[in-house]
Amino acid sequence: MSAAAASARTRPPNWKARAPPPLPGPAFAAQDSLPRLPVPPLPQTLERLKESLRPISHTQDEYKSVVDKIDWFAIQEGPVLQRRLEEHASTREHWLEEWWDDGGYLGYRDSVVINVSYYYGFTKHPSHLKQTPAARAAALVRAAMLFRQRWKQGKLEPDRAKDTVFCMDTYRWMFDCCRVPGHGLDWSVTHAKPGDTGDSGHVIVTRNNRFWKVPAAQDGRILSTEDLERQIQHIYDASEGKSYPGVGILTASNRDVWAKDFDELVASPHNATIVDAIHSAAFLISLEPTPQPTSNSEHDVAVAHSRALWHGAVVNGQPIGLQNRWVDKPVQFIVFDDGYAGIMGEHSVMDGTPTVRLCDDVLAALEKTDFDHGAATANVPQPTPLDFEITPATSTAIARANADAVALINSQALTFLRTSYGKAAIKSAGVSPDSWTQLVVQLAYARLLKRLGQQRAGGTYEAATTRRFRKGRTEAIRVVSSQADAWVAAMGMDNVGTQQRREFFMAAVKKHVQRAKEAGAGQGVDRHLLGLKKVVREGEKAPELFADPVLARSSNWVLSTSAIFSKRFDTYGWGEVVPEGFGVPYMTGFDDYLQFTVTSRKEMPNKEFIDEIEKAADDVYNLFLSGKSAL
């Protein structure tokens, strides 16, 4: 590719349609029968908006002002915008898809590291399997390739919740594809072929910044674990004591900077071929040095593992983890020299639930003593090293990207907590573990604000899946409620007894459950408001409501929360979404503990917040459960 051709790169208008579905089978069988994401009724959304803004307002006058604007909007501009949105929705499979892809992800220009990417850390490699990093990496490759094969052949059972089948559309972007940087807007490219049965393909393995193309199938069959281990061990051996230019760090840059650096990189036909090999790989495996905790405590080990997966290590001022990765790959396994492993996920066209399924299925398969490791092959091809041509401009770009990455990594704080009780105790109190946990976080944050002498600066976002709809992704659960605030206040009043506090708590739980159900049913507030904003035409004056400070505050997600679960994950996380905020990933599925990760910028009171979460968790336990002898 010439430099001129590279700089002229534009996003294909139909890029999203280029990833093929699987062959006919259970995986996609329900797709055509899934309902479309609804456009909620305007009066319903506006009433729910009013209710959600009451606790966000700092004064009664503030609240009255925004309610007046909502009432005006309901009569004047709102019905016109609602009709436009309904017309827009009538001509599309999913009325939100392009707006959400671009507005939420592909138009975002800061680094995806910290700001967008997420990670899961895995529990230990099964004891009956060979305990070397090459063996662990090989087992992950074999099991993930078998998962990919089942997907391509249409044999995966669709995800579901109880009797509700979920959309599987985003699985099209799990394998054989990659995000690419654009000038203003990114997109994803796919190398998946219609009709592919998953009997071919390669993976990319990186070590000491060097990229290797590793055949994962030969002669129409996926290679055995032993075959893959031999290839990966070759990479370890050939990399001993060597280091290469950290080209992978370029992917961690600001997206517009990366787009310019990408143009320079692929101006070389040799480099363009390497980039195509990376993009077309089923997935990537990064082989990295062992994370170094500050102590052997559970907390410090979890923090070291989390940070190593989240953004990689910094050693002697070099971001050695990110140099060894390609963070635009949607699936990137990471295996450390001590055998610890996990995944770093790229978020733009696929949310976390599909990769939870991938990782959980892979790890569960490897636990079984009868897992099909395949038969060894006599003549396995050697992995091919992929060495970039480095121009002076690319060398300068790498140095700059290294410095930017180190500054970004060093700006972040992360803490970790496991409580002394979990799902089993919470269910014995007859409470949804998710609602319980969200209220723990609300109590902790309110106490933190009181300690700091600050008012609430925004809302709490909890992700609800809308995958019951065709091409559905997420909706926001607005966790902050008047009921939650009333309970939080009651917890600080000496004249409010235990029974009253319980009643306030259960009222807050009821409201949270209601909002969670509404969001999952496509009847939330935030995506509808986004759609109404998007249909304001060029040259038209935007409704006054859209500029209201209380409305803006309500979607300033100072607490960005989400829950996933696998009993095979021991860490999980991602970053804060606003500078003054916290990321609060949590897991409620363990019987004997709740797990929290708290991320933020270093200037934020991160340690104080997680200490408040621990205290709040104990206080809610004591409110309901301290007198139960079984506990």
C-alpha positions in Angstrom: 0.0 0.0 0.0 1.4 3.4 -1.0 1.5 6.3 1.4 -1.1 8.1 -0.7 -3.4 5.1 -0.6 -2.9 4.7 3.1 -3.8 8.2 3.9 -6.9 8.0 1.7 -8.3 5.1 3.8 -12.1 5.6 4.3 -14.6 3.5 6.2 -16.7 1.3 3.8 -20.4 2.3 4.2 -21.4 -1.4 4.6 -18.5 -2.5 6.9 -20.8 -3.9 9.5 -22.5 -6.3 7.0 -19.2 -7.9 6.0 -18.8 -10.3 8.9 -20.7 -13.4 7.9 -23.1 -15.3 10.1 -22.4 -18.9 11.0 -23.7 -21.9 9.0 -27.3 -22.9 9.7 -27.8 -24.4 13.1 -28.9 -23.5 16.7 -26.5 -20.5 17.1 -28.4 -18.2 14.7 -31.7 -20.1 14.4 -33.7 -17.5 16.4 -32.2 -14.4 14.9 -35.0 -13.7 12.4 -37.7 -14.2 15.1 -36.2 -11.8 17.6 -38.2 -8.6 18.1 -36.7 -5.3 17.2 -35.6 -2.8 19.9 -38.6 -0.7 20.6 -38.9 3.1 20.6 -40.5 3.7 24.0 -43.6 6.0 24.3 -42.5 9.6 24.8 -44.7 10.3 27.9 -43.4 7.2 29.6 -39.8 8.1 29.1 -40.3 11.7 30.2 -42.1 10.6 33.5 -39.3 8.2 34.2 -36.8 10.9 33.5 -38.5 13.3 35.9 -38.4 10.6 38.6 -34.7 9.9 38.0 -33.7 13.6 38.2 -35.2 14.3 41.6 -32.3 12.9 43.6 -29.7 14.3 41.1 -31.0 17.8 41.6 -29.1 19.8 44.3 -32.0 22.2 45.0 -35.7 22.2 44.7 -35.4 25.2 42.3 -33.0 23.2 40.1 -35.5 20.3 40.0 -38.4 22.6 39.2 -36.5 24.2 36.4 -35.7 20.9 34.7 -39.2 19.6 35.2 -40.6 22.8 33.5 -38.3 22.1 30.5 -39.5 18.5 30.4 -43.1 19.6 30.4 -42.5 22.1 27.6 -40.6 19.5 25.6 -43.5 17.1 26.0 -45.8 19.5 24.3 -43.6 21.3 21.9 -40.5 19.7 20.3 -40.8 16.2 21.8 -43.7 14.9 19.7 -42.0 16.0 16.4 -38.8 14.3 17.4 -40.6 11.2 18.5 -42.3 10.9 15.1 -39.0 11.3 13.4 -37.4 8.7 15.6 -40.2 6.2 15.0 -39.9 6.8 11.2 -36.1 6.2 11.5 -36.7 3.0 13.5 -39.3 1.7 10.9 -36.6 1.4 8.2 -33.9 -0.4 10.2 -33.2 -3.7 12.0 -32.0 -1.8 15.0 -32.6 1.9 15.2 -29.8 2.6 17.7 -27.0 0.5 16.1 -25.0 3.0 14.1 -25.5 5.8 16.6 -24.3 3.7 19.4 -21.4 2.1 17.5 -20.0 5.4 16.5 -21.1 7.6 19.4 -20.1 5.2 22.1 -17.0 3.6 20.6 -15.8 4.1 17.1 -15.9 7.9 17.2 -14.2 8.0 20.6 -10.7 9.2 20.1 -8.8 8.7 23.3 -6.8 5.5 23.8 -8.9 2.4 24.2 -6.6 1.3 27.0 -8.0 2.2 30.4 -10.9 4.1 28.8 -12.6 1.3 26.8 -10.9 -2.1 27.0 -11.7 -4.6 29.7 -10.1 -7.7 31.2 -10.9 -11.1 32.9 -8.4 -13.0 34.9 -8.6 -16.8 35.0 -8.3 -19.2 37.8 -5.4 -21.7 37.9 -4.7 -24.1 35.0 -6.2 -27.5 35.8 -3.8 -29.5 37.9 -4.0 -32.6 35.6 -2.6 -30.5 32.7 1.1 -29.7 32.1 2.0 -26.7 34.2 4.2 -24.6 31.8 3.3 -21.3 30.2 3.7 -22.8 26.7 1.3 -25.7 27.7 -1.2 -23.2 29.1 -1.1 -21.0 26.0 -1.4 -24.1 23.8 -4.4 -25.4 25.7 -6.2 -22.0 25.5 -5.5 -21.9 21.7 -6.8 -25.4 21.1 -10.0 -24.9 23.2 -10.7 -21.5 21.7 -10.2 -22.8 18.2 -12.7 -25.6 18.9 -15.2 -22.9 20.3 -14.6 -20.9 17.1 -15.3 -24.1 15.0 -18.6 -24.7 16.8 -19.6 -21.1 16.2 -18.8 -21.1 12.5 -20.6 -24.4 12.1 -23.7 -22.9 13.8 -23.5 -25.5 16.6 -23.3 -23.2 19.6 -26.5 -23.0 21.6 -27.6 -19.4 21.8 -27.1 -17.4 25.0 -30.2 -17.1 27.0 -31.7 -15.9 30.3 -34.2 -18.4 31.6 -36.6 -18.9 28.6 -35.4 -15.8 26.7 -33.1 -16.4 23.7 -30.5 -13.7 23.2 -29.2 -12.2 20.0 -25.9 -13.8 18.8 -25.1 -11.1 16.2 -22.0 -9.7 17.8 -20.3 -13.1 17.8 -19.6 -12.3 14.1 -16.9 -10.0 15.4 -15.3 -12.3 17.9 -12.8 -14.1 15.5 -10.8 -13.3 12.3 -11.3 -9.6 12.6 -9.9 -6.4 14.1 -10.7 -2.8 14.8 -8.8 -0.4 12.5 -8.1 3.3 13.2 -9.8 5.8 11.0 -9.5 9.5 10.6 -12.3 10.6 12.8 -14.2 7.2 12.8 -12.8 3.7 13.3 -14.4 0.5 12.0 -13.7 -3.2 12.1 -12.5 -5.4 9.3 -13.3 -9.1 9.0 -11.4 -11.8 7.2 -14.1 -14.5 8.0 -15.4 -16.2 5.0 -19.1 -17.3 4.4 -19.5 -21.0 4.7 -16.2 -21.5 6.7 -16.4 -24.5 8.9 -13.6 -23.5 11.2 -11.1 -26.1 10.0 -8.4 -23.6 9.1 -6.8 -20.4 10.3 -4.0 -19.1 12.3 -3.3 -17.2 15.5 -0.8 -14.5 16.3 1.6 -15.1 19.3 3.7 -12.3 20.6 6.8 -12.4 22.8 9.3 -9.6 23.6 7.4 -7.4 21.1 7.9 -9.8 18.2 4.8 -11.1 16.3 4.6 -14.7 15.1 2.1 -16.3 12.8 1.2 -19.7 14.2 -0.8 -22.1 12.1 -3.7 -23.4 14.3 -5.0 -25.9 11.7 -3.6 -28.1 9.0 -5.1 -30.4 6.4 -8.6 -29.5 7.5 -8.2 -30.1 11.2 -7.3 -28.1 14.2 -3.9 -28.8 15.5 -3.5 -30.8 18.8 -2.5 -29.2 22.1 0.9 -30.9 21.7 1.4 -29.5 18.3 0.5 -26.0 19.4 2.7 -26.3 22.5 5.7 -27.2 20.3 5.2 -24.1 18.2 4.7 -21.8 21.2 7.7 -23.3 23.0 9.8 -22.5 19.9 8.7 -18.9 20.2 9.8 -18.8 23.9 13.1 -20.4 23.0 13.8 -18.1 20.0 12.9 -15.0 22.0 15.2 -15.7 25.0 17.3 -12.6 25.7 16.0 -10.7 22.7 13.7 -7.7 22.3 12.2 -6.1 19.2 10.7 -2.6 18.4 7.4 -2.3 20.3 5.2 -1.7 17.3 2.2 -2.9 19.3 2.3 0.2 21.5 1.0 2.3 18.6 -2.4 0.6 18.9 -2.7 2.1 22.4 -2.4 5.7 21.2 -5.1 8.3 20.7 -7.1 7.0 17.8 -6.4 9.9 15.5 -2.7 9.6 16.3 -2.8 5.9 15.7 -4.6 6.5 12.3 -1.7 8.6 11.1 0.9 6.2 12.5 -1.1 3.3 10.8 -0.8 5.1 7.5 2.9 5.4 7.9 3.3 1.8 9.0 1.3 0.2 6.2 2.9 2.4 3.5 5.4 -0.4 3.4 3.9 -3.4 1.5 5.9 -5.7 3.8 4.3 -4.1 6.9 0.9 -4.2 5.3 1.2 -7.9 4.9 2.0 -8.3 8.6 -0.9 -6.1 9.6 -3.2 -8.3 7.4 -1.9 -11.4 9.2 -2.7 -9.7 12.6 -6.2 -8.6 11.5 -7.1 -12.0 10.0 -5.8 -14.0 12.9 -8.5 -15.9 14.8 -7.2 -14.2 18.0 -3.9 -13.1 19.6 -1.9 -14.7 22.5 0.5 -12.4 24.3 3.3 -14.1 26.3 4.4 -11.8 29.1 6.6 -11.7 32.2 5.1 -12.6 35.5 3.2 -9.8 37.3 5.1 -8.6 40.5 2.8 -7.9 43.4 4.0 -5.6 46.2 3.2 -8.4 48.7 1.7 -11.9 48.8 -1.6 -10.7 50.3 -4.7 -11.6 48.4 -5.4 -7.9 47.7 -1.9 -7.2 46.3 -1.8 -10.3 44.2 -5.2 -9.5 42.7 -4.1 -5.9 42.0 -0.9 -7.0 40.3 -2.9 -9.5 38.2 -5.5 -7.0 37.4 -3.1 -4.2 36.4 -1.0 -6.7 34.3 -4.1 -7.7 32.3 -5.7 -4.2 32.2 -2.7 -2.3 30.8 0.4 -4.5 31.1 3.5 -3.9 33.2 5.8 -0.9 33.1 9.5 -1.9 33.5 12.3 0.6 33.5 10.0 3.2 32.1 8.9 1.0 29.2 5.3 -0.2 28.8 6.4 -3.8 28.1 2.9 -5.2 28.3 1.3 -2.9 25.7 4.4 -3.1 23.4 3.6 -6.8 23.2 -0.1 -6.5 22.4 -2.4 -5.4 19.6 -5.2 -3.9 21.6 -7.5 -3.6 18.6 -8.0 -7.4 18.5 -11.4 -8.2 20.1 -10.0 -11.3 21.7 -6.5 -11.2 23.1 -5.4 -13.9 25.6 -2.5 -13.1 27.8 -0.3 -15.8 29.4 2.3 -14.9 32.0 5.5 -16.8 32.7 4.1 -18.2 35.9 1.1 -19.6 34.1 -1.4 -17.0 35.2 -3.7 -16.1 32.3 -6.6 -13.9 31.2 -8.1 -11.9 28.4 -8.1 -8.3 27.3 -11.1 -7.5 25.2 -11.8 -4.7 22.6 -15.2 -3.3 23.3 -16.4 -1.5 20.2 -18.6 -4.0 18.4 -19.0 -6.6 21.1 -19.9 -6.3 24.8 -18.6 -8.4 27.6 -21.2 -11.2 27.7 -20.0 -13.0 24.5 -16.4 -13.1 25.7 -17.6 -14.3 29.2 -19.2 -17.2 27.3 -16.1 -17.8 25.2 -13.7 -17.8 28.2 -16.0 -19.8 30.5 -16.6 -22.5 27.9 -12.9 -22.7 27.1 -11.9 -23.0 30.8 -14.7 -25.4 31.6 -13.7 -27.6 28.6 -10.1 -27.8 29.8 -11.1 -28.8 33.3 -12.5 -32.1 31.9 -10.1 -35.0 31.9 -11.7 -36.2 28.7 -11.1 -32.9 26.8 -10.1 -33.7 23.2 -6.5 -32.5 23.0 -6.2 -34.0 19.5 -3.5 -36.3 18.1 0.0 -35.0 17.5 1.2 -34.4 14.0 4.5 -35.4 12.7 5.2 -32.4 10.4 3.9 -29.3 12.0 5.1 -26.1 10.3 7.3 -23.8 12.3 5.7 -20.5 13.4 6.7 -17.6 11.1 8.3 -14.5 12.7 6.7 -11.2 11.4 9.3 -8.5 11.7 8.2 -4.9 10.8 10.2 -2.5 8.7 10.8 0.5 11.0 11.1 3.8 9.3 12.4 6.9 11.3 8.9 8.2 11.5 7.6 4.9 13.0 10.5 4.8 15.4 9.6 8.3 16.6 6.0 7.3 16.8 6.9 4.3 19.0 8.9 6.5 21.4 6.1 9.0 21.7 3.5 6.2 22.2 5.6 4.6 24.8 5.8 7.9 26.8 2.1 8.5 26.4 1.2 4.9 27.5 3.4 5.2 30.6 1.8 8.5 31.6 -1.6 7.0 31.1 -0.8 3.8 33.1 0.8 5.8 35.9 -2.3 8.1 36.2 -4.5 5.2 37.3 -5.3 3.7 40.7 -6.9 0.2 41.2 -8.1 -1.5 44.4 -9.7 -4.9 45.0 -12.1 -6.3 47.6 -13.7 -9.5 48.5 -16.3 -9.3 51.3 -16.8 -11.8 54.1 -20.1 -13.1 52.6 -21.7 -13.6 49.3 -24.7 -14.7 47.2 -25.8 -17.4 49.6 -26.2 -15.1 52.5 -27.9 -12.4 50.4 -30.5 -14.8 49.0 -31.3 -16.0 52.5 -32.5 -12.5 53.1 -34.8 -12.7 50.0 -32.9 -9.9 48.2 -31.6 -9.7 44.6 -27.8 -9.9 45.0 -27.4 -7.3 42.3 -29.7 -4.8 43.9 -28.0 -5.5 47.3 -24.6 -4.8 45.8 -25.7 -1.7 44.0 -27.1 -0.3 47.3 -23.9 -1.1 49.1 -22.1 1.1 46.5 -24.7 3.9 46.9 -24.2 3.9 50.6 -20.4 3.9 50.3 -20.4 6.7 47.8 -22.7 8.9 49.8 -20.4 8.4 52.8 -17.4 9.2 50.7 -19.0 12.4 49.5 -19.9 13.4 53.0 -16.3 12.8 54.1 -15.1 15.0 51.3 -17.7 17.7 51.8 -18.9 17.3 48.2 -22.3 17.1 46.5 -23.1 14.4 44.0 -21.5 15.2 40.7 -23.3 12.7 38.5 -25.3 9.5 38.2 -24.6 5.8 38.5 -24.6 3.7 35.4 -25.3 0.0 35.5 -25.3 -1.9 32.2 -28.4 -3.9 31.3 -28.3 -6.2 28.3 -30.9 -5.7 25.6 -29.8 -8.8 23.7 -33.3 -10.1 23.8 -33.8 -7.8 20.8 -32.2 -8.3 17.4 -28.8 -6.6 17.4 -29.4 -5.5 21.0 -26.5 -4.4 23.2 -27.1 -2.4 26.4 -29.3 0.1 28.1 -28.5 2.2 31.2 -30.0 1.3 34.5 -30.3 4.6 36.4 -29.3 3.4 39.8 -29.6 6.7 41.7 -33.2 6.9 43.0 -35.1 8.8 45.7 -35.8 5.5 47.4 -32.1 4.7 47.6 -31.3 8.2 48.9 -34.0 7.8 51.6 -32.4 4.5 52.7 -28.9 6.0 52.7 -30.2 8.9 54.8 -31.9 6.6 57.2 -28.6 4.7 57.8 -27.2 7.9 59.2 -30.0 8.8 61.5 -29.8 7.6 65.1 -33.6 7.9 65.5 -34.4 5.5 62.7 -34.6 1.9 63.9 -33.5 -1.3 62.3 -36.9 -2.3 61.0 -37.5 1.1 59.4 -34.0 0.9 57.8 -34.9 -2.5 56.4 -38.2 -1.1 55.0 -36.3 1.8 53.3 -33.8 -0.7 51.9 -36.5 -3.0 50.5 -38.2 0.0 48.9 -34.9 0.9 47.2 -34.4 -2.7 46.1 -37.9 -2.8 44.6 -37.2 0.4 42.6 -33.8 -0.9 41.4 -35.4 -4.2 40.3 -38.1 -2.3 38.5 -35.6 -0.1 36.6 -33.4 -3.0 35.7 -36.4 -4.9 34.2 -37.4 -1.7 32.3 -33.9 -1.2 30.9 -33.6 -4.9 29.8 -37.0 -4.6 28.1 -35.7 -1.6 26.0 -37.8 0.8 28.1 -35.1 2.8 29.7 -34.4 6.5 29.5 -30.9 7.1 28.1 -31.0 5.4 24.8 -34.3 6.9 23.9 -33.0 10.4 24.8 -30.0 9.7 22.6 -32.3 8.9 19.7 -34.3 12.0 20.2 -31.2 14.1 20.2 -29.9 12.4 17.0 -33.0 13.3 15.0 -32.7 17.1 15.6 -31.9 18.3 12.1 -29.0 20.5 11.0 -29.9 24.1 11.4 -32.6 23.5 14.0 -32.4 24.9 17.4 -31.9 22.1 19.9 -34.5 21.8 22.6 -33.6 23.7 25.8 -34.0 20.5 27.8 -31.0 18.9 26.1 -28.7 21.6 27.6 -30.1 21.5 31.1 -27.4 21.1 33.8 -29.4 18.6 35.8 -30.0 16.4 32.8 -26.3 16.6 31.9 -25.3 15.7 35.5 -27.6 12.7 35.5 -25.7 11.1 32.7 -22.3 12.1 33.9 -21.5 8.6 35.0 -19.3 9.2 38.1 -20.0 5.6 39.0 -19.8 3.3 36.1 -20.8 -0.2 37.2 -21.4 -3.6 35.7 -21.5 -7.2 36.7 -20.5 -10.4 34.9 -19.9 -13.8 36.4 -17.8 -16.9 35.9 -16.6 -19.1 38.7 -13.5 -19.5 36.6 -12.6 -15.7 36.8 -10.7 -14.4 39.8 -10.3 -10.8 38.6 -12.4 -8.6 36.3 -12.3 -4.9 35.5 -12.1 -1.8 33.3 -11.6 1.9 33.9 -13.6 4.9 35.0 -15.5 6.7 32.2 -15.2 10.3 33.5 -12.1 12.0 35.1 -13.8 12.6 38.4 -15.4 9.1 38.5 -14.8 5.5 39.4 -15.2 2.2 37.6 -16.8 -0.3 39.8 -16.9 -3.8 38.2 -18.2 -6.4 40.6 -19.3 -10.1 40.7 -22.2 -11.4 42.8 -22.2 -15.0 41.8 -19.9 -16.5 44.4 -21.7 -18.0 47.4 -19.2 -16.9 50.0 -18.0 -13.4 48.8 -18.9 -10.4 46.7 -16.0 -9.1 44.6 -15.3 -5.5 43.7 -12.6 -3.8 41.7 -12.5 0.0 41.9 -10.6 2.0 39.3 -10.0 5.7 39.0 -7.4 8.4 38.4 -4.8 8.6 41.1 -6.0 11.9 42.4 -9.3 10.4 43.3 -9.9 8.9 46.8 -9.8 5.3 45.5 -8.6 3.6 48.7 -11.1 5.6 50.7 -13.9 4.5 48.4 -13.2 0.8 48.6 -12.8 1.1 52.4 -16.3 2.6 52.4 -17.6 -0.2 50.2 -16.3 -2.7 52.7 -17.9 -0.9 55.6 -21.2 -0.5 53.8 -21.2 -4.2 52.9 -20.8 -5.0 56.5 -23.5 -2.6 57.6 -26.0 -4.1 55.1 -25.1 -7.5 56.3 -25.7 -6.5 59.9 -29.0 -4.9 59.0 -30.4 -8.2 57.7 -28.2 -11.1 58.6 -26.1 -10.7 61.7 -28.6 -12.5 63.9 -28.8 -15.6 61.7 -27.0 -18.4 63.4 -26.4 -20.2 60.1 -24.1 -17.3 59.1 
